[in-house]
Amino acid sequence: MKNRLRFLLSFTLFIILLAGCSGGNENTIQFWTPLTGDDGAYMDQLVKDYNATEPEFEVNHVITSDMYTKLYTVLNSGNGIPDLAIIHADRVPNFVKQNLLEPMTEVMAAQPELNAENYLAEAWNSGNVDGSQYTIPLDIHGSAMYFNRDLLAKYGVEHFLDDDVVTFDEMLSLQGQLDEGQYVLNDALLSWVIFAQIQNLGGDIQDENGVPAVDTPVMKQAIEAVKELKDAGLMTPYGEDGYLMFQSGDVIFSTDGTWSSLGHAGVESLDFGVTNVYAFEPDTFHNRASSHLFAMLNNEDRTDEKEAGVGEFLEFIRQHSLEWAEAGQIVASVDVIESPEYDNFMQSFFTSSEKQTESLYIYTYEHYPYIAEALDSYVADMVHGEIEIDEGLAEMQRFVEDKVSEGALDIENVVTEEEGE
């Protein structure tokens, strides 16, 4: 009974806090983001810069670590819904399916520069569902592969980077050639590496009927190829922090994120650069990506005037998001990435040519979050030989199917509650 009372009191306090976050000032745009890392500070600065222009509607940036859970809570209650939020690209299909997002139609009409031509196509298109634009993009962020220049020179393999694509065969050629305690690559963001290989192999994560397809020959081939690198003794040991091992100078290639350039740059002894995630052939390469997208959740309390204020804020961000590049992200605004200043940022590599930009692949399949969760849970065990690949794939398929079934029930409950009102 005490536990139940404690839960009820905690939940009540949570709702009160949410109401406080929604603010009582009708001239303030409540803006929620999941930016709990250093990128949150960069967004704080952008908001501060915008508010310094003295707009009619100032912006209040609220960072929440479990934002999606809180969004569903306020949407179900109808109270404290933010005026604007940043969501990830893979959330858009299900949000639209549940009728949670308001299209950006009116915002775009009031701010004509918020259009497809002024943003990276992959980021813009990730917010388009059935011809309606539900989001305005902020960035593309995704996997990258950093290299240690000193180790490339030590082992005489600088030529691996001549075409900006390191292949499996090139890495395998170093088998038995490295000093003890040094490795060709780590297993950072391993699931993202696998997603890139699926695209390299021409595969997909759904079948022709839109059903999740995880236990597939292509998925198996991708995992087997990465496991071959591990079995050859080229990958950092299981359980070791390969990211830190790269920073310590003992790993040639680190497959982490575009934002990681900030952390690597903080290591004075590390002479590093960035290239594409490794691939089977130099002519076919992809970098698994996602996008932070501005979205308006359905909210009857948001006035037309405040919506116009949202548009003014988004136009300011489009013009001034060079600040966001400092967070290590690939800015979505074409005006920014074409500016000379943007070339100073390492991630500009990924928009340096049309082919590079096309390598950025954002999964927008509605069940992608479940597949990503499954791969995160099982792929390291499969690559490092803790479980057989066939067994792991079967477990992943069951995991995803169960999640899809649970998700369908959740959607039915939401619809039922709305209809009951």
ZATIDO-61726 format. One record per residue (C-alpha): residue number from 1; residue in three letters; z, x, y. Coordinates in nm, 3 decimals, padded with zeros to 5 digits. Layout:
<nodes>
NODE    k    r        w        u        v
NODE  NUM  ALA        Z        X        Y
...
</nodes>
This chain:
<nodes>
NODE    k    r        w        u        v
NODE    1  MET   00.000   00.000   00.000
NODE    2  LYS   00.085   00.288   00.232
NODE    3  ASN  -00.249   00.451   00.159
NODE    4  ARG  -00.431   00.128   00.235
NODE    5  LEU  -00.241   00.089   00.563
NODE    6  ARG  -00.312   00.450   00.653
NODE    7  PHE  -00.683   00.392   00.584
NODE    8  LEU  -00.692   00.077   00.799
NODE    9  LEU  -00.518   00.256   01.086
NODE   10  SER  -00.758   00.550   01.060
NODE   11  PHE  -01.060   00.321   01.051
NODE   12  THR  -00.932   00.127   01.353
NODE   13  LEU  -00.883   00.453   01.543
NODE   14  PHE  -01.236   00.558   01.444
NODE   15  ILE  -01.382   00.236   01.588
NODE   16  ILE  -01.180   00.283   01.908
NODE   17  LEU  -01.312   00.637   01.940
NODE   18  LEU  -01.667   00.514   01.890
NODE   19  ALA  -01.615   00.255   02.157
NODE   20  GLY  -01.491   00.531   02.385
NODE   21  CYS  -01.802   00.736   02.308
NODE   22  SER  -02.018   00.441   02.404
NODE   23  GLY  -01.864   00.462   02.749
NODE   24  GLY  -01.792   00.188   02.996
NODE   25  ASN  -02.031   00.316   03.260
NODE   26  GLU  -02.350   00.111   03.251
NODE   27  ASN  -02.526   00.383   03.451
NODE   28  THR  -02.474   00.645   03.179
NODE   29  ILE  -02.712   00.710   02.888
NODE   30  GLN  -02.505   00.767   02.577
NODE   31  PHE  -02.687   01.035   02.377
NODE   32  TRP  -02.575   01.124   02.024
NODE   33  THR  -02.686   01.434   01.831
NODE   34  PRO  -02.587   01.611   01.507
NODE   35  LEU  -02.615   01.952   01.680
NODE   36  THR  -02.283   02.098   01.569
NODE   37  GLY  -02.394   02.463   01.574
NODE   38  ASP  -02.492   02.691   01.860
NODE   39  ASP  -02.786   02.460   01.931
NODE   40  GLY  -02.538   02.200   02.057
NODE   41  ALA  -02.447   02.431   02.344
NODE   42  TYR  -02.814   02.471   02.438
NODE   43  MET  -02.855   02.093   02.441
NODE   44  ASP  -02.541   02.065   02.654
NODE   45  GLN  -02.705   02.296   02.906
NODE   46  LEU  -03.029   02.095   02.910
NODE   47  VAL  -02.829   01.778   02.974
NODE   48  LYS  -02.633   01.952   03.247
NODE   49  ASP  -02.957   02.069   03.410
NODE   50  TYR  -03.096   01.717   03.399
NODE   51  ASN  -02.783   01.561   03.544
NODE   52  ALA  -02.798   01.815   03.827
NODE   53  THR  -03.120   01.641   03.944
NODE   54  GLU  -02.899   01.341   04.026
NODE   55  PRO  -03.086   01.081   03.821
NODE   56  GLU  -03.000   00.714   03.846
NODE   57  PHE  -02.880   00.728   03.485
NODE   58  GLU  -02.687   01.041   03.392
NODE   59  VAL  -02.679   01.151   03.027
NODE   60  ASN  -02.361   01.192   02.823
NODE   61  HIS  -02.420   01.421   02.524
NODE   62  VAL  -02.198   01.337   02.225
NODE   63  ILE  -02.209   01.575   01.925
NODE   64  THR  -02.102   01.423   01.594
NODE   65  SER  -02.079   01.613   01.264
NODE   66  ASP  -02.134   01.299   01.052
NODE   67  MET  -02.369   01.126   01.293
NODE   68  TYR  -02.568   00.926   01.038
NODE   69  THR  -02.254   00.773   00.889
NODE   70  LYS  -02.132   00.681   01.237
NODE   71  LEU  -02.472   00.541   01.332
NODE   72  TYR  -02.467   00.303   01.037
NODE   73  THR  -02.111   00.202   01.128
NODE   74  VAL  -02.191   00.111   01.487
NODE   75  LEU  -02.519  -00.054   01.391
NODE   76  ASN  -02.341  -00.276   01.140
NODE   77  SER  -02.070  -00.363   01.392
NODE   78  GLY  -02.310  -00.404   01.685
NODE   79  ASN  -02.066  -00.216   01.910
NODE   80  GLY  -02.092   00.131   02.059
NODE   81  ILE  -02.458   00.186   01.971
NODE   82  PRO  -02.588   00.492   02.160
NODE   83  ASP  -02.878   00.454   02.400
NODE   84  LEU  -03.053   00.760   02.258
NODE   85  ALA  -03.008   00.982   01.952
NODE   86  ILE  -03.165   01.283   01.787
NODE   87  ILE  -03.257   01.218   01.425
NODE   88  HIS  -03.439   01.430   01.169
NODE   89  ALA  -03.797   01.356   01.071
NODE   90  ASP  -03.710   01.265   00.712
NODE   91  ARG  -03.485   00.982   00.838
NODE   92  VAL  -03.759   00.798   01.026
NODE   93  PRO  -03.926   00.609   00.737
NODE   94  ASN  -03.603   00.454   00.610
NODE   95  PHE  -03.476   00.378   00.960
NODE   96  VAL  -03.799   00.195   01.034
NODE   97  LYS  -03.787   00.017   00.698
NODE   98  GLN  -03.438  -00.108   00.785
NODE   99  ASN  -03.554  -00.215   01.134
NODE  100  LEU  -03.308   00.021   01.302
NODE  101  LEU  -03.544   00.185   01.553
NODE  102  GLU  -03.708   00.054   01.866
NODE  103  PRO  -04.064   00.182   01.919
NODE  104  MET  -04.118   00.415   02.214
NODE  105  THR  -04.397   00.192   02.345
NODE  106  GLU  -04.236   00.099   02.678
NODE  107  VAL  -04.099   00.448   02.737
NODE  108  MET  -04.444   00.598   02.683
NODE  109  ALA  -04.603   00.342   02.913
NODE  110  ALA  -04.362   00.435   03.192
NODE  111  GLN  -04.401   00.810   03.128
NODE  112  PRO  -04.771   00.864   03.041
NODE  113  GLU  -04.721   01.240   02.979
NODE  114  LEU  -04.516   01.150   02.672
NODE  115  ASN  -04.825   01.135   02.452
NODE  116  ALA  -04.967   01.296   02.139
NODE  117  GLU  -05.178   01.549   02.329
NODE  118  ASN  -04.871   01.707   02.486
NODE  119  TYR  -04.686   01.778   02.161
NODE  120  LEU  -04.744   01.966   01.836
NODE  121  ALA  -04.927   01.724   01.609
NODE  122  GLU  -04.699   01.774   01.307
NODE  123  ALA  -04.391   01.692   01.514
NODE  124  TRP  -04.550   01.394   01.690
NODE  125  ASN  -04.693   01.243   01.372
NODE  126  SER  -04.361   01.266   01.189
NODE  127  GLY  -04.234   00.985   01.414
NODE  128  ASN  -04.535   00.758   01.365
NODE  129  VAL  -04.511   00.478   01.110
NODE  130  ASP  -04.798   00.238   01.050
NODE  131  GLY  -04.951   00.324   01.386
NODE  132  SER  -04.634   00.275   01.592
NODE  133  GLN  -04.462   00.568   01.762
NODE  134  TYR  -04.088   00.548   01.707
NODE  135  THR  -03.984   00.891   01.835
NODE  136  ILE  -04.055   01.164   02.087
NODE  137  PRO  -04.026   01.514   01.937
NODE  138  LEU  -03.802   01.793   02.057
NODE  139  ASP  -03.895   02.068   01.814
NODE  140  ILE  -04.009   02.185   01.476
NODE  141  HIS  -03.755   02.388   01.283
NODE  142  GLY  -03.808   02.522   00.937
NODE  143  SER  -03.817   02.805   00.691
NODE  144  ALA  -03.922   03.152   00.792
NODE  145  MET  -03.922   03.491   00.624
NODE  146  TYR  -03.770   03.786   00.806
NODE  147  PHE  -03.850   04.143   00.707
NODE  148  ASN  -03.667   04.472   00.744
NODE  149  ARG  -03.907   04.723   00.901
NODE  150  ASP  -03.707   05.025   00.785
NODE  151  LEU  -03.715   04.916   00.420
NODE  152  LEU  -04.087   04.833   00.436
NODE  153  ALA  -04.149   05.188   00.555
NODE  154  LYS  -03.907   05.339   00.302
NODE  155  TYR  -04.097   05.186   00.011
NODE  156  GLY  -04.440   05.228   00.169
NODE  157  VAL  -04.530   04.858   00.169
NODE  158  GLU  -04.595   04.785   00.535
NODE  159  HIS  -04.942   04.669   00.423
NODE  160  PHE  -04.780   04.361   00.266
NODE  161  LEU  -04.784   04.218   00.619
NODE  162  ASP  -05.144   04.300   00.708
NODE  163  ASP  -05.247   03.936   00.656
NODE  164  ASP  -04.906   03.788   00.754
NODE  165  VAL  -04.860   03.654   00.401
NODE  166  VAL  -04.656   03.830   00.132
NODE  167  THR  -04.760   03.723  -00.217
NODE  168  PHE  -04.567   03.693  -00.542
NODE  169  ASP  -04.781   03.971  -00.692
NODE  170  GLU  -04.707   04.205  -00.403
NODE  171  MET  -04.334   04.159  -00.447
NODE  172  LEU  -04.358   04.197  -00.825
NODE  173  SER  -04.533   04.530  -00.773
NODE  174  LEU  -04.197   04.668  -00.656
NODE  175  GLN  -04.027   04.604  -00.989
NODE  176  GLY  -03.827   04.912  -01.085
NODE  177  GLN  -03.911   05.088  -00.758
NODE  178  LEU  -03.602   05.009  -00.551
NODE  179  ASP  -03.280   05.204  -00.514
NODE  180  GLU  -02.973   05.058  -00.680
NODE  181  GLY  -02.815   04.789  -00.464
NODE  182  GLN  -03.134   04.711  -00.275
NODE  183  TYR  -03.356   04.408  -00.331
NODE  184  VAL  -03.695   04.272  -00.236
NODE  185  LEU  -03.571   03.926  -00.137
NODE  186  ASN  -03.270   03.698  -00.123
NODE  187  ASP  -03.230   03.335  -00.226
NODE  188  ALA  -03.147   03.194   00.118
NODE  189  LEU  -03.274   02.836   00.170
NODE  190  LEU  -03.415   02.850  -00.182
NODE  191  SER  -03.493   02.478  -00.197
NODE  192  TRP  -03.706   02.509   00.117
NODE  193  VAL  -03.899   02.792  -00.049
NODE  194  ILE  -03.973   02.561  -00.341
NODE  195  PHE  -04.092   02.283  -00.111
NODE  196  ALA  -04.333   02.531   00.047
NODE  197  GLN  -04.465   02.635  -00.295
NODE  198  ILE  -04.530   02.272  -00.391
NODE  199  GLN  -04.765   02.249  -00.095
NODE  200  ASN  -04.918   02.587  -00.178
NODE  201  LEU  -04.996   02.453  -00.526
NODE  202  GLY  -05.146   02.132  -00.391
NODE  203  GLY  -04.866   01.919  -00.532
NODE  204  ASP  -04.645   01.640  -00.401
NODE  205  ILE  -04.300   01.491  -00.449
NODE  206  GLN  -04.420   01.136  -00.513
NODE  207  ASP  -04.675   00.982  -00.747
NODE  208  GLU  -04.972   00.765  -00.652
NODE  209  ASN  -04.743   00.460  -00.643
NODE  210  GLY  -04.491   00.616  -00.405
NODE  211  VAL  -04.234   00.675  -00.680
NODE  212  PRO  -04.033   01.001  -00.656
NODE  213  ALA  -04.193   01.270  -00.872
NODE  214  VAL  -03.954   01.558  -00.932
NODE  215  ASP  -03.989   01.640  -01.301
NODE  216  THR  -04.352   01.752  -01.268
NODE  217  PRO  -04.566   02.046  -01.380
NODE  218  VAL  -04.607   02.159  -01.018
NODE  219  MET  -04.232   02.162  -00.953
NODE  220  LYS  -04.181   02.355  -01.277
NODE  221  GLN  -04.453   02.606  -01.188
NODE  222  ALA  -04.299   02.667  -00.845
NODE  223  ILE  -03.951   02.726  -00.987
NODE  224  GLU  -04.082   02.944  -01.270
NODE  225  ALA  -04.268   03.164  -01.021
NODE  226  VAL  -03.953   03.223  -00.815
NODE  227  LYS  -03.749   03.277  -01.133
NODE  228  GLU  -03.993   03.552  -01.234
NODE  229  LEU  -03.894   03.742  -00.920
NODE  230  LYS  -03.529   03.703  -01.013
NODE  231  ASP  -03.587   03.805  -01.374
NODE  232  ALA  -03.768   04.117  -01.250
NODE  233  GLY  -03.447   04.224  -01.076
NODE  234  LEU  -03.594   04.178  -00.729
NODE  235  MET  -03.365   03.900  -00.601
NODE  236  THR  -03.008   03.935  -00.476
NODE  237  PRO  -02.745   03.847  -00.743
NODE  238  TYR  -02.633   03.489  -00.791
NODE  239  GLY  -02.331   03.408  -00.580
NODE  240  GLU  -02.385   03.697  -00.339
NODE  241  ASP  -02.452   03.620   00.028
NODE  242  GLY  -02.813   03.730   00.049
NODE  243  TYR  -02.826   03.645   00.418
NODE  244  LEU  -02.554   03.898   00.497
NODE  245  MET  -02.707   04.148   00.255
NODE  246  PHE  -03.027   04.130   00.461
NODE  247  GLN  -02.831   04.193   00.778
NODE  248  SER  -02.660   04.487   00.607
NODE  249  GLY  -02.998   04.650   00.546
NODE  250  ASP  -03.022   04.612   00.168
NODE  251  VAL  -03.287   04.338   00.142
NODE  252  ILE  -03.651   04.361   00.248
NODE  253  PHE  -03.718   03.987   00.293
NODE  254  SER  -03.486   03.702   00.390
NODE  255  THR  -03.607   03.343   00.352
NODE  256  ASP  -03.385   03.163   00.598
NODE  257  GLY  -03.454   02.953   00.908
NODE  258  THR  -03.639   02.986   01.238
NODE  259  TRP  -03.304   02.960   01.415
NODE  260  SER  -03.167   03.262   01.221
NODE  261  SER  -03.340   03.503   01.458
NODE  262  LEU  -03.035   03.465   01.684
NODE  263  GLY  -02.796   03.585   01.414
NODE  264  HIS  -03.020   03.869   01.301
NODE  265  ALA  -03.070   03.984   01.659
NODE  266  GLY  -02.695   04.026   01.688
NODE  267  VAL  -02.701   04.310   01.432
NODE  268  GLU  -02.777   04.625   01.631
NODE  269  SER  -02.878   04.833   01.329
NODE  270  LEU  -03.128   04.577   01.199
NODE  271  ASP  -03.493   04.635   01.292
NODE  272  PHE  -03.656   04.311   01.183
NODE  273  GLY  -03.953   04.082   01.234
NODE  274  VAL  -04.071   03.744   01.110
NODE  275  THR  -04.356   03.623   00.893
NODE  276  ASN  -04.445   03.333   00.663
NODE  277  VAL  -04.257   03.237   00.350
NODE  278  TYR  -04.417   03.409   00.051
NODE  279  ALA  -04.704   03.240  -00.130
NODE  280  PHE  -04.933   03.271  -00.432
NODE  281  GLU  -05.246   03.356  -00.231
NODE  282  PRO  -05.284   03.484   00.126
NODE  283  ASP  -05.528   03.207   00.218
NODE  284  THR  -05.292   02.922   00.124
NODE  285  PHE  -04.945   02.931   00.274
NODE  286  HIS  -04.693   02.681   00.406
NODE  287  ASN  -04.355   02.687   00.574
NODE  288  ARG  -04.138   02.386   00.495
NODE  289  ALA  -04.034   02.234   00.827
NODE  290  SER  -03.854   01.943   00.985
NODE  291  SER  -03.823   01.810   01.336
NODE  292  HIS  -03.552   01.696   01.573
NODE  293  LEU  -03.677   01.370   01.721
NODE  294  PHE  -03.551   01.157   02.008
NODE  295  ALA  -03.508   00.799   01.894
NODE  296  MET  -03.373   00.471   02.035
NODE  297  LEU  -03.181   00.257   01.790
NODE  298  ASN  -03.215  -00.117   01.823
NODE  299  ASN  -02.958  -00.216   02.082
NODE  300  GLU  -02.959  -00.548   02.266
NODE  301  ASP  -02.718  -00.407   02.528
NODE  302  ARG  -02.959  -00.138   02.648
NODE  303  THR  -03.121  -00.267   02.966
NODE  304  ASP  -03.483  -00.217   03.070
NODE  305  GLU  -03.359  -00.001   03.357
NODE  306  LYS  -03.162   00.223   03.124
NODE  307  GLU  -03.463   00.249   02.894
NODE  308  ALA  -03.663   00.369   03.192
NODE  309  GLY  -03.386   00.626   03.247
NODE  310  VAL  -03.430   00.743   02.889
NODE  311  GLY  -03.798   00.797   02.960
NODE  312  GLU  -03.718   01.008   03.267
NODE  313  PHE  -03.481   01.224   03.061
NODE  314  LEU  -03.740   01.276   02.786
NODE  315  GLU  -04.004   01.374   03.041
NODE  316  PHE  -03.759   01.627   03.188
NODE  317  ILE  -03.703   01.773   02.840
NODE  318  ARG  -04.079   01.793   02.780
NODE  319  GLN  -04.119   02.006   03.090
NODE  320  HIS  -03.801   02.213   03.066
NODE  321  SER  -03.740   02.275   02.694
NODE  322  LEU  -03.795   02.651   02.721
NODE  323  GLU  -03.415   02.648   02.718
NODE  324  TRP  -03.435   02.497   02.370
NODE  325  ALA  -03.645   02.792   02.250
NODE  326  GLU  -03.337   03.006   02.308
NODE  327  ALA  -03.176   02.816   02.020
NODE  328  GLY  -03.440   02.966   01.791
NODE  329  GLN  -03.642   02.646   01.753
NODE  330  ILE  -04.019   02.595   01.767
NODE  331  VAL  -04.046   02.381   02.078
NODE  332  ALA  -04.268   02.074   02.034
NODE  333  SER  -04.389   02.056   02.396
NODE  334  VAL  -04.737   02.206   02.428
NODE  335  ASP  -04.671   02.296   02.793
NODE  336  VAL  -04.379   02.511   02.685
NODE  337  ILE  -04.534   02.687   02.385
NODE  338  GLU  -04.844   02.771   02.591
NODE  339  SER  -04.637   02.929   02.868
NODE  340  PRO  -04.625   03.310   02.883
NODE  341  GLU  -04.245   03.303   02.866
NODE  342  TYR  -04.251   03.143   02.522
NODE  343  ASP  -04.423   03.450   02.377
NODE  344  ASN  -04.094   03.636   02.421
NODE  345  PHE  -03.937   03.426   02.147
NODE  346  MET  -03.979   03.535   01.786
NODE  347  GLN  -04.060   03.183   01.661
NODE  348  SER  -04.373   03.180   01.879
NODE  349  PHE  -04.532   03.351   01.576
NODE  350  PHE  -04.556   03.010   01.409
NODE  351  THR  -04.774   02.865   01.686
NODE  352  SER  -04.975   03.182   01.755
NODE  353  SER  -05.288   03.041   01.590
NODE  354  GLU  -05.419   02.712   01.461
NODE  355  LYS  -05.374   02.825   01.101
NODE  356  GLN  -05.014   02.921   01.170
NODE  357  THR  -04.937   02.587   01.330
NODE  358  GLU  -05.099   02.408   01.036
NODE  359  SER  -04.868   02.597   00.799
NODE  360  LEU  -04.570   02.398   00.931
NODE  361  TYR  -04.531   02.114   00.684
NODE  362  ILE  -04.288   01.828   00.749
NODE  363  TYR  -04.204   01.599   00.457
NODE  364  THR  -04.193   01.238   00.575
NODE  365  TYR  -04.172   01.069   00.235
NODE  366  GLU  -03.902   00.803   00.257
NODE  367  HIS  -03.709   00.938  -00.044
NODE  368  TYR  -03.736   01.301   00.061
NODE  369  PRO  -03.362   01.326   00.155
NODE  370  TYR  -03.267   01.243  -00.205
NODE  371  ILE  -03.513   01.496  -00.348
NODE  372  ALA  -03.388   01.762  -00.109
NODE  373  GLU  -03.029   01.690  -00.213
NODE  374  ALA  -03.124   01.719  -00.579
NODE  375  LEU  -03.310   02.045  -00.528
NODE  376  ASP  -03.021   02.188  -00.327
NODE  377  SER  -02.788   02.101  -00.614
NODE  378  TYR  -02.993   02.240  -00.904
NODE  379  VAL  -03.254   02.494  -00.795
NODE  380  ALA  -03.027   02.800  -00.771
NODE  381  ASP  -02.893   02.735  -01.122
NODE  382  MET  -03.248   02.708  -01.257
NODE  383  VAL  -03.380   03.018  -01.080
NODE  384  HIS  -03.080   03.228  -01.182
NODE  385  GLY  -03.091   03.107  -01.543
NODE  386  GLU  -02.768   02.910  -01.544
NODE  387  ILE  -02.954   02.607  -01.682
NODE  388  GLU  -03.296   02.570  -01.842
NODE  389  ILE  -03.567   02.459  -01.600
NODE  390  ASP  -03.671   02.160  -01.814
NODE  391  GLU  -03.311   02.043  -01.831
NODE  392  GLY  -03.264   02.088  -01.458
NODE  393  LEU  -03.582   01.898  -01.373
NODE  394  ALA  -03.478   01.606  -01.594
NODE  395  GLU  -03.135   01.599  -01.427
NODE  396  MET  -03.296   01.610  -01.083
NODE  397  GLN  -03.527   01.320  -01.168
NODE  398  ARG  -03.234   01.108  -01.285
NODE  399  PHE  -03.033   01.205  -00.977
NODE  400  VAL  -03.310   01.096  -00.741
NODE  401  GLU  -03.381   00.772  -00.926
NODE  402  ASP  -03.011   00.681  -00.912
NODE  403  LYS  -03.001   00.758  -00.539
NODE  404  VAL  -03.310   00.546  -00.475
NODE  405  SER  -03.152   00.256  -00.664
NODE  406  GLU  -02.827   00.289  -00.468
NODE  407  GLY  -03.022   00.310  -00.143
NODE  408  ALA  -03.213  -00.007  -00.222
NODE  409  LEU  -02.883  -00.188  -00.273
NODE  410  ASP  -02.755  -00.057   00.061
NODE  411  ILE  -03.065  -00.186   00.240
NODE  412  GLU  -03.025  -00.527   00.075
NODE  413  ASN  -02.664  -00.543   00.196
NODE  414  VAL  -02.765  -00.459   00.553
NODE  415  VAL  -03.039  -00.724   00.552
NODE  416  THR  -02.803  -00.983   00.406
NODE  417  GLU  -02.542  -00.916   00.672
NODE  418  GLU  -02.799  -00.945   00.950
NODE  419  GLU  -02.938  -01.268   00.813
NODE  420  GLY  -02.585  -01.407   00.775
NODE  421  GLU  -02.529  -01.359   01.147
</nodes>
